[in-house]
Amino acid sequence: MKGERVAQLELLLRSHPEGLRRAEIARRLGVHRSTISRYVEDLSEHIDIYEENNLIKIKQKDTDESVALSVYESIAFNMSAEMLAQSTEFQNPHLASGLRKIAMNMRSYAPSVSENILLLAEKIEQEARSSKEEGSNYNKIFEVLVDAWISGRIVRVNSSEEGKEEIEISPYFIGFREGEAGRRPITVTGRLRHTKEIITIDITKINSAIILDETYTIPDNLKPFNMAKNEKSYDAIDMVPLKLKLKEKSAFNSFNEVVHGTPEFIKQEDGTLIVSFEAENSIDLMMHLFQCGRAAEIISPASYKNKYLSYLKDVLEIYK
């Protein structure tokens, strides 16, 4: 949390080159004034900070990077940012942070637009503080879902929605959805584990979210935001095109509980079988491969074979 506060302090000072008093910094960061000196000291180890007339400032460098937008782009961004802020259920501090960064780059060529965006960021921060208890849980869950999406890991969700009280999903998309009476909630869309079903959950209705140590990948052919309004699900799933060598056909029964396509068997001269099929890319597939023991050997793809070997090595490492 301390590192996060220091990062927020840097952004705050960069967006106020005229400087800020310690009391104002404490108010904006939502911390006690006595802690600001520690944050300033930590930040001074990385960037050039000075204090003048009781105002803390960052010494600007000529080499500081900036991204310039045209006047039309600046105004369009300003209007879009206002609409985004109005559409958000709970105000997100990350939105305010991002707006500040962009507004800082507009100061030299679009000062009026820059000031409007900074005021919008300030408004978002104020509303976030006013609904701190409820909003903080929402933002915490939002961050967990984003972390799971970026790291490609399955997440266990506890929701107040009927039928989704405790589920495990692979997050595919996080964004706005049309809601009742024009409401546009931020939702997470992903595949329900062990099924082909793709579901969408309103983040405001999620009570808790935990990232599991189990990975997934998003299918290239999955485009859920292009689906028709009357569509309920997607006929897509993250699959692995497996080719196995079986010593006995009954070993394939281990995969009955795994989502998979139609298998094709080819009998070899030595009596073994080569089976080709698409199977669900999940930890369950690895578990059932392990259940086969020596009766099944992965032939291809090499990438999945290496992934399976890495998993086995991790398990063996525990018992060394």
Phi, psi and omega in degrees: 000324181296315179300323179294320180295320179296319178296321178294323179297316179300313181297321181296316180290324180292329179276354176229072182299341178287347178098159179224147175282156182301320181296321180291321178298316180299320180296316183289326180275349179072035180232172179285147183301329184293340182274346185297322181301322179293319179296318179297319180296317179295318182291328181293344177286343184248327181225165183276108179244142175218162181239130183221121181055044179065016177248127179271130184225160173254132178284116183285145178249149179293338183272000179300130183283150177214153177243117184266132173253154175288167179300319180295317178296321181297314180293318179298320179295319179300314179294319180295321180296321178295317179295320180296317180296323180287334184273349185275131182300307176239139182291132186258126180297334178291328177294316178298319180297315179295321179296321179298316181300316181289321180298325180299324181284348182265352188304319187285328186244347177216065186300323181293315179295319178302315180295320179298317181291322177297321177295324178294318177298320178297318179297318180298317179296320180296316180292326178295322179289325182290332178245044190301313186296307181288318181293325182294323178293320177299312181294325178297315179294320178302316180294320179297316180295319178295317179299320179294319180295315182293319182275354179068043182239147179290147181234138176266124186242136171250118187235158176271356178287140181297132180083357181232029184300314177216107183224167175236127183228159173258106183296121179259320183215147173231122183181190182279149173225151175292134180239191180290142176055040176080001180292140180236083181284154172277127185234165172244131179245131181195172180274131176289127186301143179074006181223176172264359186286131175256124183240160177234130182238133174291121184298331180294341181262005178269125181273326180205156179213130182232130178280130179264158180273052181221128188264167176206167173230154181268126179300140180296331185270008182270119179226072187295334182282356176261003185286155178290155184295332182271002179280141182256332183210179182239138178269066181211148180203151180282111186239154176246125178281088186274147170228118184242153172252118183252134175282335178211141186296330182297340179297335181291342178299339180297339185264010181299330183269001179258138176294123181207164179274187181288125182279149175240122184255138174231120182278134180265164181297330180277005177093349177283167180239141170254119181244133178242131180194160174265133182229153179303128179278090183208172178295334179296324178298317178296321180297320181284330173295319178296323179298329179291337180062228181279356183281348181224138179229132179285124176266313179202162002282155183298325181298319180286325177300316178294323178295320179293318178297321179296321179296316179297321179296320179297321179293315180298326182299328181296327186262008177290000000 
